[in-house]
Amino acid sequence: MEIYLVGGAVRDKLLGLPVKERDWVVLGETPESMVKHGYRPVGKDFPVFLHPKTHEEYALARTERKTAPGYKGFTIHAAPDVSLEQDLIRRDLTINAMAMTPEGRLIDPYGGQIDLEKRIFRHISPAFAEDPVRILRIARFAARYGHLGFTLAEETRSLMQSMVTAGEVDHLVPERVWAELFKALNEKSPSAFFYTLKACAALDKIFPEIQCLFGVPQPEHYHPEIDTGIHVMLCLEQAALLSASPEVRFAALVHDLGKGVTPRTNWPHHYGHETQGLRILEQLCMRLRVPNSFKTLAMQVMQYHTHCHRVFELRASTITDMLAALGAYKPRHKLSEFLQACEADAKGRTGFENTPYPQAELLSGAAKAAASVDTSSILNGELKGSHIGEAIRRLRIKAVAEFIKAESAPTES
């Protein structure tokens, strides 16, 4: 059996990065012979098998032919006469079209190693244009490897843009878009995902809510970067530094969607953008089938991020009610994630990257003070219905006020 390690495992091995999963291609075999060797078939669209001991994936060498629009319109041909070079050329990038023998000998018919050394994403053949998912994949690779200095070859960017013009991205289904976005949010440089899509004109087609933020000005005094699109990318970068949570990063990304619908006559101000964006966010989450955990946190950050920034100016009652709206008094809550997203917003401004964010500590402490009040006398008393909730609210307001007073009191030296 002629076996080669292929794809991402070879790429990451040459980059000196950890190899998380290994894929193998098998030459000269048939599905029947693979089963006889003890491999378990699992492929639906083409012959893929699991190794009987390692359970790694082994695929028969194959070719693909475009037969219809979109990313599912392909005819697969897998046969013993398909060569390694034929199998590799159907892949997306030169750096993903290398193979390696089990002994470690590299097979690189399309110059992937040179592009890897030069840190270039380059498509391997014109067939790249047949699959619109590849636009999202390249953007995700940018998010994963951007910090290593990888850039997109101009001819590849041009080809991706022609795919957008031809309407190929219109065939992307929401589930696949979300799957790639989710992966990008978990990478080291998630903002590179959006900048790559913007560079080939795909951002407007796939994430129009993000695209329309670019070119929208903000007050320079608060936002030296001025451009709202740049601001949300800076926020996303800060969120990636502050938290590994994809929910936090998503919330930072979408928190200012309301600024995209501010009338031009009001620019550079965006009064009420915190609530103006809620409907837009709701529609985006519905369109992309965004999980509820992402949507809930994003909604909270959008609605209350300016409250968080101004917490030192707010009344104890306002803070108490905001914390209730955030679910901060429940045993399981996402207040820390909310605060991380708000901190990313504050630091996602040119020149403010290293500015402390004491608001997070104050709100966290206020929440603990309010949540720790003894409500047993009220719950066991004679109050009924809404009067119980209001009495507990007053207790919490008092606790928050006392906490803020204690925090602001001068300390003895």
C-alpha positions in Angstrom: 0.0 0.0 0.0 1.5 3.4 -1.1 0.8 5.9 1.6 1.6 9.6 2.0 1.0 12.2 4.7 -0.7 15.2 3.1 -2.1 18.7 3.6 -2.0 20.6 6.8 0.1 18.1 8.7 3.0 18.5 6.2 2.6 22.3 6.2 2.6 22.6 10.0 5.5 20.1 10.4 7.6 22.2 8.0 6.7 25.4 10.0 7.7 23.7 13.2 4.2 23.9 14.6 2.4 21.2 16.5 0.5 18.8 14.2 -3.0 18.4 15.6 -4.3 15.8 13.1 -2.8 13.9 10.3 -4.4 13.0 7.0 -3.1 10.4 4.6 -3.7 9.7 0.9 -3.5 6.1 -0.4 -2.5 5.3 -4.0 -3.3 2.2 -6.0 -6.1 0.8 -3.9 -9.8 0.4 -4.1 -12.5 0.6 -1.4 -12.7 -3.1 -1.4 -9.0 -3.6 -0.8 -9.0 -1.0 2.0 -11.8 -2.9 3.8 -9.8 -6.1 3.4 -6.8 -4.4 5.0 -9.0 -3.7 8.0 -9.8 0.0 7.3 -13.3 1.2 8.2 -15.1 3.3 5.6 -16.5 6.6 6.8 -16.6 8.9 3.7 -19.9 10.0 2.3 -18.9 11.9 -0.7 -15.6 10.2 -1.5 -13.7 7.1 -0.2 -12.3 7.9 3.3 -11.3 5.2 5.8 -10.2 5.1 9.4 -7.0 3.2 10.3 -7.8 0.1 12.4 -5.4 1.1 15.1 -4.7 4.9 15.0 -8.1 5.9 13.7 -6.5 8.5 11.5 -8.1 9.3 8.1 -6.9 7.6 5.0 -8.4 8.8 1.7 -8.0 7.2 -1.7 -6.3 9.5 -4.2 -8.9 11.3 -6.2 -9.7 14.0 -8.8 -12.6 16.4 -8.8 -14.6 18.0 -11.7 -16.9 21.0 -11.4 -20.4 20.2 -12.5 -22.6 22.8 -10.9 -22.4 26.2 -9.0 -21.5 26.3 -5.4 -19.2 24.2 -3.3 -21.1 20.9 -3.6 -21.3 20.8 -7.4 -18.4 18.4 -7.9 -18.0 14.9 -9.4 -15.4 12.8 -7.6 -13.3 10.2 -9.3 -11.3 7.9 -7.1 -9.4 5.0 -8.7 -6.1 3.1 -8.5 -4.8 4.9 -11.5 -5.0 8.4 -9.9 -1.5 9.7 -9.3 -0.3 11.6 -6.3 0.3 14.8 -8.4 -3.3 14.6 -9.6 -4.6 14.3 -6.1 -2.4 17.2 -4.8 -3.3 19.7 -7.6 -7.0 19.7 -6.7 -6.1 21.3 -3.4 -6.4 25.0 -2.7 -2.9 26.4 -1.9 0.6 25.4 -2.8 1.5 25.2 0.9 -1.3 22.6 1.3 -0.3 20.6 -1.7 2.8 18.9 -0.3 3.1 15.3 0.7 5.5 13.3 2.8 6.4 9.6 2.9 6.2 7.8 6.3 10.0 8.1 6.3 9.9 11.9 6.1 10.8 12.4 2.4 9.0 15.5 1.0 7.1 15.5 -2.3 6.5 19.0 -3.5 5.5 19.2 -7.2 3.9 22.7 -7.1 6.4 24.8 -5.1 4.7 24.8 -1.7 7.9 24.7 0.3 9.2 27.9 -1.4 5.9 29.7 -0.7 6.0 28.5 2.8 9.5 29.9 3.3 8.3 33.2 1.7 5.1 33.2 3.8 2.8 33.4 0.8 -0.7 32.1 0.3 -0.9 31.2 -3.4 -3.6 29.2 -5.2 -2.3 26.1 -6.9 -4.4 26.1 -10.1 -7.4 28.0 -11.8 -9.6 25.2 -10.3 -9.3 27.2 -7.0 -12.2 29.4 -8.4 -14.6 26.5 -8.5 -15.1 26.3 -4.7 -16.3 29.5 -2.9 -15.6 27.9 0.5 -11.9 28.4 -0.3 -12.4 32.2 0.0 -13.4 31.6 3.7 -10.6 29.1 4.2 -7.9 31.5 2.9 -9.3 34.2 5.2 -9.2 31.7 8.1 -5.6 30.8 7.2 -4.8 34.5 7.4 -6.2 34.6 10.9 -4.2 31.5 11.9 -0.8 32.4 10.3 -1.0 36.2 10.0 1.3 36.6 13.0 4.0 34.7 11.2 4.0 37.2 8.4 2.0 35.4 5.8 0.5 37.5 3.0 -1.9 36.8 0.1 -0.4 36.6 -3.4 -1.8 39.3 -5.6 -2.9 36.9 -8.3 -4.8 34.9 -5.7 -6.5 38.0 -4.3 -7.5 38.9 -7.8 -8.9 35.5 -8.5 -10.9 35.6 -5.2 -12.3 38.9 -6.2 -13.3 37.5 -9.6 -15.1 34.7 -7.8 -17.1 37.3 -5.8 -18.0 39.2 -9.0 -19.1 35.9 -10.6 -21.5 35.3 -7.7 -19.8 32.2 -6.4 -20.0 33.4 -2.8 -23.8 33.7 -3.1 -23.9 29.9 -2.9 -22.3 29.7 0.6 -24.8 28.3 3.1 -25.1 30.0 6.5 -23.9 27.0 8.4 -20.6 26.9 6.5 -20.1 30.6 6.9 -20.6 30.3 10.7 -18.4 27.3 10.9 -15.5 29.2 9.3 -16.1 32.3 11.3 -16.2 30.3 14.5 -12.8 28.8 13.6 -11.4 32.2 12.7 -12.6 33.6 16.1 -10.5 30.9 17.8 -7.3 31.8 15.9 -4.5 34.1 17.0 -5.3 37.0 14.7 -9.1 36.9 14.0 -9.1 40.4 12.5 -7.0 39.1 9.6 -10.1 37.0 8.6 -12.1 40.1 7.9 -9.3 42.2 6.3 -8.7 39.3 3.9 -12.4 39.2 2.9 -12.5 42.9 2.6 -9.4 42.9 0.3 -11.2 40.7 -2.3 -14.6 42.4 -1.9 -16.2 39.4 -0.2 -16.9 41.1 3.1 -19.8 43.1 1.7 -21.4 39.9 0.4 -20.8 37.7 3.4 -20.8 40.1 6.4 -22.4 43.3 5.1 -23.1 44.5 8.6 -19.3 44.6 9.2 -18.4 46.1 5.8 -20.7 49.1 6.2 -18.8 50.2 9.3 -15.7 51.0 7.3 -15.7 54.6 6.3 -18.1 55.7 9.1 -16.3 58.3 11.3 -16.3 58.6 15.1 -15.2 61.6 17.2 -11.5 61.8 17.0 -11.2 62.9 20.7 -12.4 59.5 21.8 -11.4 57.5 18.7 -8.1 58.6 17.2 -8.5 55.9 14.6 -11.7 57.7 13.5 -13.0 54.9 11.2 -15.5 52.6 12.9 -14.5 49.6 10.8 -10.9 50.0 11.9 -12.1 50.4 15.5 -14.0 47.1 15.6 -11.0 45.3 14.1 -8.8 46.8 16.9 -11.4 45.7 19.4 -11.3 42.2 18.0 -7.5 42.2 18.3 -7.7 43.3 21.9 -10.4 40.7 22.7 -8.0 38.0 21.3 -5.3 39.3 23.7 -7.7 39.4 26.7 -9.7 36.2 26.2 -9.6 32.8 24.5 -13.4 32.8 24.5 -14.9 33.0 21.0 -18.0 34.4 22.5 -16.1 37.4 23.9 -14.4 37.9 20.6 -17.7 37.8 18.7 -19.2 40.3 21.1 -16.3 42.7 20.6 -16.7 42.3 16.8 -20.4 43.2 16.7 -20.8 45.6 19.6 -20.9 48.7 17.3 -23.1 47.5 14.5 -25.6 50.3 15.3 -23.1 52.9 14.1 -23.5 51.5 10.6 -27.1 53.0 10.4 -26.4 56.4 12.0 -27.7 59.1 9.6 -24.8 60.9 7.9 -26.2 64.2 9.2 -25.3 63.0 12.7 -21.7 62.0 12.0 -19.3 61.6 13.7 -21.6 61.1 16.7 -23.7 58.0 17.1 -26.4 58.7 19.7 -28.4 55.6 20.7 -26.2 53.2 18.7 -26.4 50.8 21.6 -30.1 50.1 20.9 -30.1 50.8 17.2 -27.8 47.9 16.6 -29.9 45.3 18.5 -32.2 44.6 15.5 -29.2 44.3 13.1 -27.5 41.9 15.5 -30.7 39.8 15.8 -30.9 39.5 12.0 -27.2 38.6 11.6 -27.5 35.9 14.3 -30.7 34.5 12.7 -29.1 34.5 9.2 -25.9 32.7 10.2 -27.6 30.4 12.8 -25.4 31.8 15.5 -25.6 29.8 18.8 -27.5 31.4 21.6 -24.5 31.6 23.9 -22.8 34.0 21.4 -26.0 35.9 20.7 -26.9 36.5 24.3 -23.5 37.9 25.3 -23.2 40.0 22.2 -26.6 41.5 22.9 -25.6 42.4 26.4 -22.3 43.9 25.3 -24.0 46.0 22.6 -26.7 47.3 24.9 -24.6 48.0 28.0 -21.0 48.7 26.9 -21.3 52.5 27.3 -22.9 52.0 30.7 -19.8 49.9 31.7 -17.4 52.6 30.4 -19.3 55.3 32.5 -19.8 53.2 35.6 -18.0 55.7 37.8 -20.6 58.3 36.8 -23.7 56.0 37.4 -26.0 55.9 40.3 -26.0 52.8 42.5 -29.6 52.1 41.3 -28.6 52.2 37.7 -25.6 49.9 38.3 -27.8 47.5 40.3 -30.4 47.3 37.5 -27.7 46.8 34.8 -26.2 44.0 36.8 -29.7 42.4 37.1 -30.2 42.7 33.3 -26.8 41.0 32.8 -27.9 38.1 35.0 -25.0 38.8 37.4 -27.0 37.7 40.5 -27.6 34.2 39.1 -25.4 31.3 40.1 -24.2 31.0 36.6 -23.5 34.2 34.8 -21.2 35.7 32.1 -20.2 39.0 33.8 -16.5 38.3 33.5 -16.9 37.7 29.7 -19.1 40.9 29.4 -16.3 42.9 31.2 -13.6 41.4 28.9 -15.5 42.5 25.8 -16.1 46.0 27.2 -12.4 46.2 28.1 -11.5 45.2 24.5 -13.8 48.0 23.3 -12.0 50.6 25.5 -8.6 49.4 24.5 -9.5 48.9 20.8 -8.6 52.5 20.1 -5.4 53.9 18.7 -3.1 54.9 21.6 -5.4 53.3 24.3 -4.1 49.7 24.0 -2.3 49.8 27.4 -4.7 52.0 29.3 -6.0 50.4 32.5 -9.7 49.6 32.7 -10.7 50.0 36.4 -14.4 49.8 35.5 -14.2 46.0 35.3 -13.0 45.7 38.9 -15.6 48.1 40.2 -18.5 46.3 38.4 -17.2 42.9 39.5 -17.0 44.0 43.1 -20.5 45.7 43.0 -22.0 42.5 41.6 -20.5 40.4 44.4 -21.7 42.9 47.0 -25.2 42.9 45.6 -25.4 39.2 45.1 -24.3 38.5 48.7 -27.1 40.4 50.4 -29.2 38.3 52.8 -32.7 38.1 51.3 -34.1 35.5 53.7 -36.1 38.0 55.8 -37.8 39.3 52.7 -38.5 35.9 51.2 -39.9 34.6 54.5 -41.8 37.8 55.3 -45.3 38.9 54.4 -44.5 40.7 51.1 -46.2 39.3 48.0 -45.6 39.3 44.2 -43.6 42.2 42.8 -43.1 43.8 46.2 -40.7 41.0 47.0 -38.5 41.8 44.0 -38.6 45.5 44.7 -37.6 45.0 48.4 -34.6 42.8 47.2 -33.7 45.4 44.7 -33.5 48.1 47.4 -31.3 45.9 49.5 -29.0 45.4 46.5 -28.9 49.1 45.7 -27.9 49.8 49.3 -25.1 47.2 49.1 -23.8 48.6 45.9 -23.9 52.1 47.3 -21.9 51.0 50.3 -19.4 49.1 48.2 -18.8 52.2 46.0 -18.5 54.4 49.0 -15.9 52.1 50.6 -14.0 51.9 47.3 -13.8 55.6 46.9 -12.9 56.3 50.5 -9.3 57.5 50.9 -7.0 54.9 52.3 -4.8 55.6 55.3 -1.1 55.6 54.6 
